[in-house]
């Protein structure tokens, strides 16, 4: 039987081993979901800003909206594990994009209309990425011009 002895590593190497996984995991704060009031129905746009992870683009695999009464309004999930790339990904309210299915309300049912002046919470995620926004529909929708991002997941 043979044993291999290990010597303690210098502290600088230990620091690199501890810090490097955090760098590779892309420790970052959540990013915003943009809301485009200029379309009817409105669009929610996820446009990841920042450096992409090595060899991997950030993805969106789930999306949900809840109201200020903690009631789920609409929920989507990717039908395939990869989801959609989180750069210029637009979701039209009430219309699941290609590659996603509606979880709530039940399939075939339209989500309830959003009420002006009410507060809503939007969240999307995939892997370790988080995108979120708190918004209220304005009494008089202001026109917001965002680029016309595609509304479906790439195949």
C-alpha positions in Angstrom: 0.0 0.0 0.0 1.4 3.4 -0.9 0.5 6.7 0.7 1.1 10.1 -0.8 1.9 12.8 1.7 0.6 16.4 1.1 2.4 19.4 2.3 0.4 22.5 3.3 0.0 24.9 0.4 1.3 28.4 0.7 -1.3 30.9 1.9 -1.4 32.8 -1.4 -2.4 29.6 -3.2 -5.1 28.9 -0.7 -6.5 32.4 -1.2 -6.6 31.9 -5.0 -8.4 28.6 -4.5 -11.0 30.2 -2.2 -11.5 33.4 -4.3 -11.4 31.9 -7.8 -14.6 29.9 -7.6 -16.5 33.2 -6.7 -14.9 34.9 -9.8 -15.8 32.0 -12.1 -19.4 31.8 -10.7 -19.9 35.4 -11.7 -20.8 36.9 -8.4 -23.0 39.8 -9.4 -25.9 41.6 -8.1 -29.4 41.1 -9.7 -30.1 43.0 -12.8 -33.3 44.8 -13.9 -36.1 43.6 -16.1 -36.9 46.5 -18.5 -40.6 47.3 -19.0 -41.7 48.5 -22.4 -45.0 50.4 -22.1 -45.0 51.4 -25.8 -46.4 48.0 -26.9 -49.9 46.6 -26.2 -49.7 44.3 -24.5 -46.6 45.5 -22.7 -43.2 43.7 -23.0 -40.7 42.7 -20.3 -37.1 42.8 -21.6 -34.1 41.0 -20.1 -30.9 42.4 -21.5 -28.0 41.1 -19.5 -25.3 43.7 -19.0 -21.8 42.8 -18.0 -19.2 40.4 -18.9 -20.5 37.0 -20.0 -19.1 34.0 -18.1 -16.3 32.1 -19.8 -17.7 29.9 -22.6 -21.3 30.4 -21.4 -23.9 33.1 -21.9 -26.4 33.9 -19.1 -29.7 32.2 -19.6 -33.3 32.7 -18.5 -35.2 29.5 -17.6 -38.1 30.9 -15.5 -40.2 34.1 -15.3 -42.9 35.2 -12.9 -45.1 38.2 -12.0 -46.9 38.7 -8.6 -49.0 41.5 -7.4 -48.7 43.5 -4.1 -51.1 41.1 -2.4 -48.6 38.2 -2.8 -50.8 36.6 -5.5 -49.1 35.0 -8.5 -50.3 36.6 -11.7 -48.3 34.8 -14.4 -45.5 32.2 -14.4 -43.4 30.7 -17.2 -40.8 28.0 -17.3 -38.5 26.8 -20.1 -39.5 23.6 -21.7 -35.9 22.7 -22.2 -33.1 23.0 -19.6 -31.2 25.7 -21.6 -33.9 28.3 -21.7 -33.2 31.6 -23.6 -30.1 33.7 -23.8 -30.5 36.7 -21.4 -29.4 39.3 -24.0 -32.2 41.1 -25.7 -34.9 38.6 -24.6 -38.4 40.0 -24.7 -41.5 38.5 -23.2 -44.9 39.9 -24.3 -47.4 39.8 -21.4 -49.8 36.9 -21.8 -47.9 35.3 -24.6 -45.3 32.6 -23.6 -42.3 32.9 -25.9 -41.2 29.9 -28.0 -39.3 27.4 -25.8 -41.4 28.4 -22.7 -44.6 27.1 -21.2 -47.1 28.8 -19.0 -47.2 27.3 -15.5 -49.8 29.7 -14.0 -52.6 30.2 -14.7 -53.4 26.8 -16.2 -52.4 26.2 -19.8 -54.8 27.8 -22.2 -56.0 30.5 -19.7 -54.9 34.1 -20.2 -53.4 35.8 -17.2 -55.5 38.5 -15.6 -55.1 42.0 -17.0 -52.6 44.2 -15.1 -54.4 47.0 -13.2 -53.2 50.6 -13.6 -51.7 52.0 -10.4 -51.2 48.6 -8.8 -47.7 47.4 -7.8 -46.2 44.3 -9.4 -43.1 42.3 -8.8 -41.3 40.7 -11.7 -38.5 38.1 -11.4 -36.7 36.0 -13.9 -33.8 33.6 -13.4 -31.7 30.9 -14.8 -28.7 29.2 -13.3 -27.2 31.7 -10.9 -28.6 34.8 -12.7 -31.4 36.8 -11.2 -33.3 39.6 -13.0 -36.0 41.5 -11.1 -38.2 44.6 -11.1 -40.9 46.2 -9.1 -43.2 48.4 -11.1 -46.7 50.0 -11.1 -48.6 50.6 -14.3 -48.7 54.3 -14.7 -52.1 56.1 -14.9 -51.0 57.5 -18.3 -48.6 55.1 -19.8 -45.4 56.8 -20.9 -43.9 55.8 -24.1 -40.7 53.9 -23.7 -38.7 53.1 -26.8 -36.7 50.0 -26.4 -35.1 48.1 -29.3 -37.3 45.5 -30.9 -35.8 42.4 -29.3 -37.1 39.0 -30.5 -39.9 37.5 -28.5 -38.9 33.9 -28.7 -36.1 31.7 -27.5 -33.5 30.7 -30.1 -33.7 27.1 -31.2 
